[in-house]
Amino acid sequence: MISRLLWGLKNLIYPTNCLACKNKIDFNLETKFICAACWEKVERNLPPFCASCGRHLEEKDLSGNRCLSCLNKEFHFDRAFSPCIYTGTVKKLIHEFKYSQKIYLGKPLALLMHKFIRDFNLPLQYFDFIIPLPLHASRLRQREFNQAQILSAQVGKEFAIKVLTQVLLRTKATPTQTNLSFQERQENVRNSFTVIQPELIKDADILLIDDVLTTGATLDTAAKCLKEAGARMVIALTLAN
């Protein structure tokens, strides 16, 4: 009641517009920055899932368990999952979240991850730790926050899993991956990560979280580093793919 009242008073002075469609929106405690219509337009990633990258398998791929883009790839993460397809509303929201300093979007966006985890019974109770994909120090200074760390904090809180933010470090500042092939991206991020205090993750099952999986090259490199440091299993979870 108090939250609704405060929201109403604020809107008298500062009307709130949906960050996706820019229309004025009514009160919604969980997704108050996104209107109901845009929330419904978020394109969900639905089963069957590719056993590697986690994307939806098209009918032509159902004879196997991997999508065409993963047939000739070997990843170091054991599986990847994403609740959304990186297009439309969720793409706009991720861009607002990452590049427009709208850190408060982390909470409603994490709700998409929470729902996916519950809907598809991802066994988070068996994971030892959550590790967010780190940013290089120079990128972190520029952006002032790590979107993967914000999402990880929300998932960790919701499912009571400890988040480790100082174990996996990004030691190499890499140029943008845009327009690079999978192989070029792999080369671009080669030796970009290091693990400190590897004894903390020895024989541990890790949930590695980032915002978007594109080719999987960066998550693959991070998972390789974690496994070389002693992690037993690494599952990647991103908001979209």
C-alpha positions as CSV (number, residue, x, y, z in Angstrom):
1,M,0.0,0.0,0.0
2,I,2.8,2.4,1.0
3,S,4.8,1.5,-2.1
4,R,1.8,2.1,-4.3
5,L,1.1,5.5,-2.7
6,L,4.7,6.6,-3.0
7,W,4.7,5.5,-6.7
8,G,1.5,7.5,-7.3
9,L,2.9,10.7,-5.7
10,K,6.1,10.4,-7.7
11,N,4.2,10.0,-10.9
12,L,2.3,13.3,-10.3
13,I,5.7,15.0,-10.6
14,Y,7.7,12.6,-12.7
15,P,5.4,10.5,-15.0
16,T,7.0,7.2,-15.6
17,N,7.4,5.9,-19.2
18,C,8.0,2.3,-20.3
19,L,11.7,1.9,-21.2
20,A,10.8,-0.2,-24.2
21,C,7.9,1.6,-25.9
22,K,8.2,5.0,-24.1
23,N,4.5,5.1,-23.3
24,K,3.3,6.1,-19.8
25,I,2.8,3.0,-17.5
26,D,0.7,2.2,-14.5
27,F,2.0,0.9,-11.2
28,N,3.6,-2.6,-11.2
29,L,5.7,-3.4,-8.2
30,E,7.9,-6.0,-10.0
31,T,8.2,-4.6,-13.5
32,K,7.4,-0.9,-12.9
33,F,9.8,0.3,-15.6
34,I,8.2,-1.9,-18.3
35,C,4.6,-1.8,-19.4
36,A,2.5,-5.0,-19.4
37,A,2.2,-5.0,-23.2
38,C,6.0,-4.8,-23.7
39,W,6.6,-7.4,-21.0
40,E,4.3,-9.8,-22.9
41,K,6.2,-9.1,-26.1
42,V,9.5,-10.5,-24.6
43,E,10.2,-13.4,-26.9
44,R,10.8,-16.5,-24.7
45,N,13.3,-19.2,-25.6
46,L,11.2,-22.4,-25.6
47,P,12.1,-26.1,-25.7
48,P,13.4,-28.3,-27.2
49,F,16.8,-26.7,-26.4
50,C,20.2,-27.3,-28.1
51,A,22.3,-29.4,-25.7
52,S,25.2,-27.0,-26.2
53,C,24.2,-23.4,-26.6
54,G,20.7,-23.7,-25.2
55,R,18.9,-22.1,-28.2
56,H,15.5,-23.5,-29.4
57,L,16.0,-26.4,-31.7
58,E,14.2,-26.1,-35.0
59,E,12.2,-29.0,-36.4
60,K,15.0,-29.8,-38.9
61,D,17.4,-30.3,-36.1
62,L,15.3,-32.6,-33.9
63,S,17.0,-35.7,-35.2
64,G,20.0,-34.7,-33.0
65,N,20.2,-32.7,-29.9
66,R,22.4,-29.8,-31.2
67,C,21.6,-26.9,-33.4
68,L,23.4,-26.5,-36.8
69,S,25.7,-23.8,-35.5
70,C,26.9,-26.0,-32.7
71,L,27.6,-29.2,-34.7
72,N,31.2,-28.4,-35.3
73,K,31.9,-26.6,-31.9
74,E,33.2,-28.1,-28.7
75,F,32.5,-25.9,-25.6
76,H,34.1,-26.1,-22.2
77,F,30.9,-25.3,-20.5
78,D,28.7,-28.3,-20.0
79,R,25.5,-26.7,-21.1
80,A,24.0,-23.2,-21.6
81,F,20.5,-21.9,-21.0
82,S,18.8,-18.6,-21.8
83,P,15.2,-17.6,-21.0
84,C,14.9,-15.1,-23.9
85,I,15.7,-14.6,-27.5
86,Y,17.9,-11.6,-28.1
87,T,15.5,-9.5,-30.1
88,G,12.8,-6.9,-29.8
89,T,11.8,-5.8,-26.3
90,V,14.4,-7.7,-24.4
91,K,17.2,-6.5,-26.7
92,K,16.1,-2.9,-26.1
93,L,16.0,-3.4,-22.3
94,I,19.4,-5.0,-22.2
95,H,20.9,-2.1,-24.1
96,E,19.2,0.3,-21.7
97,F,20.6,-1.7,-18.8
98,K,24.2,-1.9,-20.1
99,Y,24.8,1.3,-22.0
100,S,22.4,3.9,-20.4
101,Q,23.3,3.4,-16.8
102,K,19.8,2.0,-15.9
103,I,21.1,-0.4,-13.3
104,Y,17.7,-0.7,-11.7
105,L,16.6,-2.8,-14.7
106,G,18.7,-5.7,-13.2
107,K,15.9,-6.7,-10.9
108,P,13.0,-7.0,-13.4
109,L,15.3,-8.6,-16.0
110,A,16.4,-11.2,-13.4
111,L,12.8,-12.1,-13.0
112,L,12.9,-13.6,-16.4
113,M,15.8,-15.8,-15.3
114,H,14.0,-16.8,-12.1
115,K,10.9,-17.8,-14.0
116,F,12.9,-19.9,-16.5
117,I,14.8,-21.7,-13.8
118,R,11.5,-22.6,-12.1
119,D,9.5,-23.4,-15.3
120,F,12.2,-25.8,-16.5
121,N,13.4,-27.1,-13.2
122,L,17.0,-26.2,-13.5
123,P,18.6,-27.9,-10.5
124,L,20.1,-24.8,-8.8
125,Q,20.1,-26.6,-5.5
126,Y,23.1,-28.7,-6.7
127,F,25.3,-25.7,-7.6
128,D,28.0,-24.7,-5.2
129,F,28.6,-21.1,-6.5
130,I,27.4,-18.5,-9.0
131,I,30.2,-16.7,-10.8
132,P,29.4,-13.6,-12.9
133,L,31.4,-13.2,-16.1
134,P,33.8,-10.4,-15.2
135,L,34.6,-7.2,-17.0
136,H,38.2,-6.0,-17.5
137,A,39.1,-3.2,-15.0
138,S,39.2,-0.6,-17.8
139,R,35.7,-1.5,-19.0
140,L,34.5,-1.5,-15.4
141,R,35.8,2.0,-14.8
142,Q,34.1,3.2,-18.0
143,R,30.7,1.5,-17.3
144,E,30.9,1.7,-13.4
145,F,29.1,-1.6,-13.0
146,N,29.1,-5.1,-14.2
147,Q,25.7,-6.2,-15.6
148,A,26.5,-9.9,-15.1
149,Q,27.3,-9.2,-11.4
150,I,24.0,-7.5,-10.9
151,L,22.1,-10.4,-12.5
152,S,24.1,-12.9,-10.5
153,A,23.3,-11.1,-7.2
154,Q,19.6,-11.3,-8.0
155,V,19.7,-15.0,-8.9
156,G,21.9,-15.8,-5.9
157,K,19.5,-14.0,-3.5
158,E,16.5,-15.7,-5.0
159,F,17.9,-19.3,-4.8
160,A,20.3,-18.9,-1.8
161,I,23.5,-19.6,-3.7
162,K,26.7,-17.8,-2.8
163,V,28.1,-15.4,-5.5
164,L,31.8,-15.3,-6.0
165,T,32.9,-12.0,-7.6
166,Q,36.7,-12.1,-6.9
167,V,37.6,-15.6,-8.2
168,L,37.4,-15.3,-11.9
169,L,39.2,-12.2,-13.2
170,R,39.4,-10.7,-16.7
171,T,43.1,-9.8,-17.2
172,K,43.0,-8.9,-20.9
173,A,41.2,-5.9,-22.4
174,T,39.8,-7.2,-25.7
175,P,38.4,-5.2,-28.6
176,T,34.7,-5.5,-29.5
177,Q,33.6,-8.9,-30.7
178,T,31.0,-7.4,-33.1
179,N,31.1,-8.9,-36.6
180,L,33.7,-11.6,-35.7
181,S,33.2,-15.3,-36.4
182,F,33.3,-17.9,-33.6
183,Q,36.9,-18.7,-34.3
184,E,37.9,-15.0,-34.4
185,R,36.1,-14.4,-31.2
186,Q,37.9,-17.4,-29.6
187,E,41.2,-16.0,-30.6
188,N,40.2,-12.5,-29.5
189,V,39.4,-13.7,-25.9
190,R,42.2,-16.3,-25.6
191,N,43.9,-16.1,-22.2
192,S,41.6,-13.3,-21.2
193,F,40.7,-14.8,-17.8
194,T,42.5,-16.0,-14.7
195,V,41.4,-17.7,-11.5
196,I,42.7,-16.6,-8.1
197,Q,42.2,-18.8,-5.0
198,P,41.5,-21.9,-7.1
199,E,41.1,-23.9,-4.0
200,L,37.7,-22.2,-3.5
201,I,36.3,-23.9,-6.7
202,K,38.1,-27.2,-6.6
203,D,35.5,-29.9,-7.5
204,A,32.8,-27.3,-7.4
205,D,29.7,-27.0,-9.7
206,I,29.5,-23.5,-11.1
207,L,26.7,-21.4,-12.6
208,L,28.4,-18.9,-14.9
209,I,26.2,-15.9,-15.5
210,D,26.3,-13.2,-18.3
211,D,23.7,-11.1,-20.0
212,V,23.9,-12.4,-23.6
213,L,25.3,-15.5,-25.4
214,T,26.1,-14.8,-29.0
215,T,28.6,-17.4,-30.3
216,G,29.5,-18.6,-26.9
217,A,33.2,-17.9,-27.4
218,T,33.7,-15.7,-24.3
219,L,31.7,-18.0,-22.0
220,D,33.6,-20.9,-23.4
221,T,37.0,-19.3,-22.6
222,A,35.8,-18.4,-19.1
223,A,34.6,-22.0,-18.5
224,K,37.9,-23.4,-19.8
225,C,39.7,-21.3,-17.2
226,L,37.4,-22.4,-14.4
227,K,37.8,-26.0,-15.3
228,E,41.6,-25.8,-15.6
229,A,41.5,-24.3,-12.1
230,G,39.6,-27.3,-10.7
231,A,35.9,-26.7,-11.2
232,R,34.0,-29.9,-11.9
233,M,31.0,-28.6,-13.9
234,V,30.2,-25.2,-15.5
235,I,26.7,-24.4,-16.7
236,A,26.2,-21.1,-18.4
237,L,23.1,-19.0,-17.8
238,T,22.5,-15.8,-19.8
239,L,19.5,-13.6,-20.0
240,A,19.2,-14.0,-23.8
241,N,20.8,-15.7,-26.8
